[in-house]
Amino acid sequence: MLSVEEAQGLVLAPLAPLGGETVPLSQALGRVIAEAPCARTSHPSADVSAMDGWAVIAACGVTHTQIGESSAGHPFLGRVGPGQAVRIFTGAVMPEGADSVAIQEEVTLEGTTIRLSGPVPPGLHVRKEGQDFKTGQSPLAAGKLLSARDIALLAAMNRPWVTVRRRPRVAVLSTGDELALPGEPIPAGGLPSSNGLAVAAMVQSWGADALDLGLAADDFDSLVAKARAAEGCDLLVTSGGVSVGAYDKVKESLAHLGFEAGFHKIGMKPGKPLMFGRLGRMPVLGLPGNPVSAMVAATLFLKPMLRCLLGLEPALPPILLAQLASPLPAAGGRQEYLRAGLERQADGRLAALPFKGQDSAMISEMAKAEALIIRPPKAPAASAGETVPILLLD
């Protein structure tokens, strides 16, 4: 069997970032910059005051005569000469000739005469033009995932639009005669379908658009018809039907459409029956049917695939270190991913508490998990307090 790392390499190797599209700033949150945007204005666009006070010439002593006022959006249009001052407010443009601001708390006003408590140095309380960034500069690089703070920056750059990576279109197909959509009648021996909705939600949370193809029965015609509906998508993700049982027919049905298989099982637990291949140019990722296995495999494979398509680096999930809060037995022959809770210790280090229930059908344990503890194949038993690698969820 392939190792997890080998399989990840095969899955990611053929992927390249998708093309760009231009969107308004109101729709740019959570998108990935495709082209570094250049500022269309400097910030600030002129020398401005950082405080309320009086704009003066620093070299002209402490006594000045007020000749006007400058407020935000209403600059003083004249020129400040020796011994003159302009009342100025925070954010207002510095009048021509003035080079410093005496703050109002350090000034005595008598009619139009102002007296400073002492000399002020040149440039005091002045924000210089382009202090933040200048016209033509690119404070944001391509590949940046846009946050609300970045939206503020783009707006300050006077950019109403931004070119971002197109969201990957991901078709999601759940398979199995035993499944019913939540709220629908459940067949004898069946259960509500959770994988499709879970995977679609993960896809959306990772910056892509999900096309839910619904449920396909364990028969050739149903699977082929549903798979055809994925045409035009960037990725097809199936769940269930990729093992070696008599009713696991996904691979066989996709072959009718020209599916080229890459691999169909890897050395991990949970998630051994994982399939990867291509339908023409479209990658196909076949997740296991057990809900926990599907979500763990999606975290390890689907998430980095989407990051590659979005041009995000690094593509693979970061591995952190934590201390075990309770002992673990020796691992088996496959790499294990154990659901765990996390606590922040007094010294700031993370403590990982592995759950007792690790069955791959226990969705409640997966829902409350905050991390996956990674156990290499045949790892020896570990005691509480030992350091282990973890993968954060969410």
TAKANOR-V358791 format. One record per residue. N is the residue number from 1. PHI is phi as a letter, one per 20 degrees, with the letter a starting at -180 (none if undefined). OMEGA is omega in whole degrees, -180 to 180 (none if undefined). BURIAL is 1 if it has 16 or more other C-alpha atoms within 10 Angstrom, else 0. Layout:
BEGIN
N,PHI,OMEGA,BURIAL / N,PHI,OMEGA,BURIAL
END
This chain:
BEGIN
1,none,175,0 / 2,f,171,0 / 3,f,178,0 / 4,g,-178,1 / 5,f,178,0 / 6,f,180,0 / 7,f,177,1 / 8,f,178,1 / 9,f,179,0 / 10,f,-178,0 / 11,f,-173,1 / 12,e,-173,1 / 13,g,-175,0 / 14,e,-173,0 / 15,e,177,0 / 16,c,-180,0 / 17,g,178,1 / 18,f,-180,1 / 19,f,-177,0 / 20,d,172,1 / 21,b,-177,0 / 22,e,-177,1 / 23,c,175,1 / 24,f,-179,0 / 25,g,-179,1 / 26,f,-180,0 / 27,d,-172,0 / 28,e,-178,1 / 29,g,179,0 / 30,n,177,1 / 31,e,-177,1 / 32,d,-178,1 / 33,f,178,1 / 34,e,179,1 / 35,c,-179,1 / 36,g,-178,1 / 37,e,177,1 / 38,e,179,1 / 39,f,179,1 / 40,e,176,1 / 41,b,173,1 / 42,e,179,1 / 43,c,-9,1 / 44,f,-176,1 / 45,e,176,1 / 46,b,172,1 / 47,f,-179,1 / 48,c,179,1 / 49,e,177,1 / 50,e,-176,1 / 51,b,169,1 / 52,e,-180,1 / 53,r,-179,1 / 54,c,176,1 / 55,e,-175,1 / 56,c,170,1 / 57,e,-171,1 / 58,g,-174,1 / 59,e,-172,0 / 60,d,172,0 / 61,m,-172,0 / 62,d,-179,1 / 63,d,-176,1 / 64,b,177,1 / 65,d,180,1 / 66,f,-179,1 / 67,c,-179,1 / 68,r,-176,1 / 69,b,176,1 / 70,c,177,1 / 71,c,-178,1 / 72,g,-179,0 / 73,n,-179,0 / 74,c,-176,0 / 75,f,172,1 / 76,f,-171,1 / 77,e,180,0 / 78,e,-179,0 / 79,c,178,0 / 80,e,178,1 / 81,d,178,1 / 82,g,178,0 / 83,m,179,1 / 84,d,-179,1 / 85,b,176,1 / 86,c,174,1 / 87,f,-175,1 / 88,c,-178,1 / 89,c,-176,1 / 90,g,179,1 / 91,n,-180,1 / 92,f,180,1 / 93,f,176,1 / 94,f,179,1 / 95,f,180,1 / 96,g,179,0 / 97,n,-179,1 / 98,f,-179,1 / 99,c,-177,1 / 100,b,178,1 / 101,c,172,1 / 102,e,-175,1 / 103,f,-172,1 / 104,f,180,1 / 105,f,-177,0 / 106,d,-178,0 / 107,c,172,1 / 108,d,-177,0 / 109,d,176,0 / 110,c,-175,0 / 111,m,178,0 / 112,d,180,0 / 113,e,176,0 / 114,d,178,1 / 115,c,179,1 / 116,e,178,1 / 117,f,178,0 / 118,a,180,0 / 119,f,176,0 / 120,d,179,1 / 121,f,177,0 / 122,f,177,0 / 123,n,-178,1 / 124,f,176,1 / 125,l,177,1 / 126,d,172,1 / 127,e,-175,1 / 128,f,175,1 / 129,g,179,1 / 130,m,180,1 / 131,g,179,0 / 132,e,175,0 / 133,b,-177,1 / 134,d,176,1 / 135,g,179,0 / 136,n,178,0 / 137,f,-180,1 / 138,c,180,1 / 139,f,-179,1 / 140,d,-178,1 / 141,e,173,0 / 142,f,-178,1 / 143,n,-180,1 / 144,e,174,1 / 145,e,-170,1 / 146,f,175,1 / 147,d,176,0 / 148,f,178,0 / 149,f,178,0 / 150,f,177,1 / 151,f,177,1 / 152,f,180,0 / 153,f,180,1 / 154,f,178,1 / 155,f,178,0 / 156,f,177,1 / 157,f,-179,1 / 158,m,179,1 / 159,d,179,1 / 160,f,-179,0 / 161,c,176,1 / 162,b,179,1 / 163,e,-176,1 / 164,c,175,1 / 165,f,174,1 / 166,f,176,1 / 167,f,175,1 / 168,g,175,1 / 169,e,-173,1 / 170,d,175,1 / 171,e,-177,1 / 172,d,-177,1 / 173,c,174,1 / 174,d,-178,1 / 175,c,175,1 / 176,q,177,1 / 177,f,-174,0 / 178,e,-171,0 / 179,e,172,1 / 180,c,177,1 / 181,f,180,0 / 182,g,-179,0 / 183,n,179,0 / 184,e,178,0 / 185,g,-178,0 / 186,e,180,0 / 187,f,179,0 / 188,g,-179,0 / 189,m,-176,0 / 190,d,-178,0 / 191,a,177,0 / 192,f,179,0 / 193,f,178,1 / 194,d,-173,1 / 195,f,-177,1 / 196,g,-180,1 / 197,f,179,1 / 198,f,-178,1 / 199,f,178,1 / 200,f,178,1 / 201,f,177,0 / 202,f,179,1 / 203,g,-178,1 / 204,f,-179,1 / 205,f,-180,0 / 206,e,171,1 / 207,n,-180,1 / 208,d,176,1 / 209,d,-178,1 / 210,d,171,1 / 211,d,-178,1 / 212,e,-179,1 / 213,e,178,1 / 214,n,-175,1 / 215,d,173,1 / 216,d,177,1 / 217,f,-180,1 / 218,e,175,1 / 219,b,-171,1 / 220,g,-174,0 / 221,f,-179,0 / 222,f,-178,0 / 223,f,180,1 / 224,f,-178,1 / 225,f,180,0 / 226,f,-179,1 / 227,f,179,1 / 228,f,-178,0 / 229,f,179,0 / 230,e,-177,1 / 231,g,-180,0 / 232,n,178,0 / 233,e,179,1 / 234,e,-175,1 / 235,a,174,1 / 236,d,178,1 / 237,d,177,1 / 238,d,173,1 / 239,c,-177,1 / 240,n,173,1 / 241,m,-178,1 / 242,d,178,1 / 243,e,-176,1 / 244,d,-180,0 / 245,f,-178,0 / 246,f,-177,0 / 247,d,179,0 / 248,e,-168,1 / 249,d,-177,1 / 250,f,-177,1 / 251,f,-179,1 / 252,f,-178,1 / 253,f,179,1 / 254,f,179,1 / 255,g,178,0 / 256,f,-179,0 / 257,e,179,0 / 258,n,-179,0 / 259,f,176,1 / 260,d,-175,1 / 261,f,173,0 / 262,d,174,0 / 263,b,-179,1 / 264,c,170,1 / 265,a,-179,1 / 266,c,-175,1 / 267,e,177,1 / 268,c,179,1 / 269,b,-2,1 / 270,e,174,1 / 271,o,-178,1 / 272,g,-178,1 / 273,f,179,1 / 274,d,-176,1 / 275,d,175,1 / 276,b,177,1 / 277,a,-177,1 / 278,b,168,1 / 279,d,-172,1 / 280,m,179,0 / 281,e,-175,0 / 282,e,175,1 / 283,f,178,1 / 284,c,177,1 / 285,d,180,1 / 286,d,-180,1 / 287,e,176,1 / 288,f,180,1 / 289,e,178,1 / 290,f,-173,1 / 291,g,-179,1 / 292,f,178,1 / 293,g,-179,1 / 294,f,-177,1 / 295,f,177,1 / 296,f,180,1 / 297,f,178,1 / 298,f,179,1 / 299,f,-176,1 / 300,e,-174,1 / 301,c,-176,1 / 302,f,-179,1 / 303,f,177,1 / 304,f,176,1 / 305,f,180,1 / 306,f,178,1 / 307,f,176,1 / 308,f,-179,1 / 309,f,179,1 / 310,e,-179,1 / 311,m,180,1 / 312,e,177,1 / 313,c,-8,0 / 314,f,-177,0 / 315,f,-176,1 / 316,e,-179,1 / 317,f,179,1 / 318,f,178,0 / 319,d,177,0 / 320,d,178,0 / 321,d,178,1 / 322,b,175,1 / 323,e,177,1 / 324,f,177,1 / 325,e,177,1 / 326,b,-175,0 / 327,f,177,0 / 328,c,176,1 / 329,f,177,0 / 330,f,-179,0 / 331,e,178,1 / 332,e,-174,0 / 333,e,178,0 / 334,d,176,1 / 335,f,-174,1 / 336,d,176,1 / 337,c,-173,1 / 338,e,177,1 / 339,f,-175,1 / 340,b,169,1 / 341,e,-179,1 / 342,c,173,1 / 343,c,176,0 / 344,e,-178,0 / 345,f,-178,0 / 346,g,-180,0 / 347,e,178,0 / 348,n,-179,0 / 349,f,179,0 / 350,e,172,1 / 351,d,-179,1 / 352,d,180,1 / 353,d,180,1 / 354,f,179,1 / 355,f,178,0 / 356,f,-180,0 / 357,e,-179,0 / 358,c,179,1 / 359,f,-174,0 / 360,f,175,1 / 361,d,-175,1 / 362,e,-176,0 / 363,f,-178,1 / 364,f,179,0 / 365,f,178,1 / 366,f,-177,1 / 367,f,-178,0 / 368,e,180,0 / 369,f,176,1 / 370,d,-178,1 / 371,b,172,1 / 372,d,174,1 / 373,e,-177,1 / 374,e,179,1 / 375,d,180,1 / 376,f,178,1 / 377,g,177,1 / 378,l,176,0 / 379,f,179,1 / 380,f,177,0 / 381,g,-178,0 / 382,c,-180,1 / 383,e,174,0 / 384,g,-179,0 / 385,n,177,0 / 386,f,179,0 / 387,e,-180,1 / 388,c,175,1 / 389,f,178,1 / 390,c,176,1 / 391,c,-179,1 / 392,f,171,1 / 393,e,-178,0 / 394,l,none,0
END
